[in-house]
Amino acid sequence: MNQKQSTDQLLEGIRQRNRRVLRLIYEDYFPMVNKLILHNRGTEEDAQDIFQDALSMMYEKVSQDQLHFNCAFKTYLYAVCRNMWLMVLRKKKTEGAMMKDTENDGVLDNSLIQDMTYARRKQVFKTHLENLGEDCQRVLKMFFAGNSLKYIAGQMGFTEAYAKKRKFVCQQKLIAAIEQDVLFRELAEY
């Protein structure tokens, strides 16, 4: 099996949440990530969290056919984990936030940072949306799904004018909560 087929098979396994493939990825690649994190002021638990976050981001991207790269799977995964850990170090304001690379074959790409930043912003958004009241969540989810205010009003039992007002109030609550989030402010720097 050549490298490209192997990468494609791993990505397909991630897409399908294939336990055998996920176990293989963990067995083959977690030690590399664990070594990176341990050599850069982290713990094994940190490494597990970073590894899981990286696989989650890759799952989301591969599920939406947005994950395309022209390097080895190992290289991409290492770069994603490295950049995620660097973001954690910066968040903790670790002095200098310098990293010691434990793998030398990594090709770090600006698009990786953008992908990770997007995934983190999306997570911040989702977290604060879920913290809103149930009515606000329903109104905003319908609105973000592209439904008209007339449709939202019908579903919620509101007048169209009240649906518009409710959407505005809920959006303002969501925006205010997101803007207060420390992680969001740090991500705004990227």
Secondary structure as UniProt FT lines:
FT   HELIX           3..15
FT   TURN            16..17
FT   HELIX           19..38
FT   TURN            39..41
FT   HELIX           44..63
FT   TURN            64..65
FT   HELIX           73..91
FT   TURN            92..93
FT   HELIX           95..97
FT   HELIX           110..131
FT   HELIX           134..144
FT   TURN            145..146
FT   HELIX           149..156
FT   HELIX           160..180
FT   HELIX           182..187
FT   TURN            188..189
//
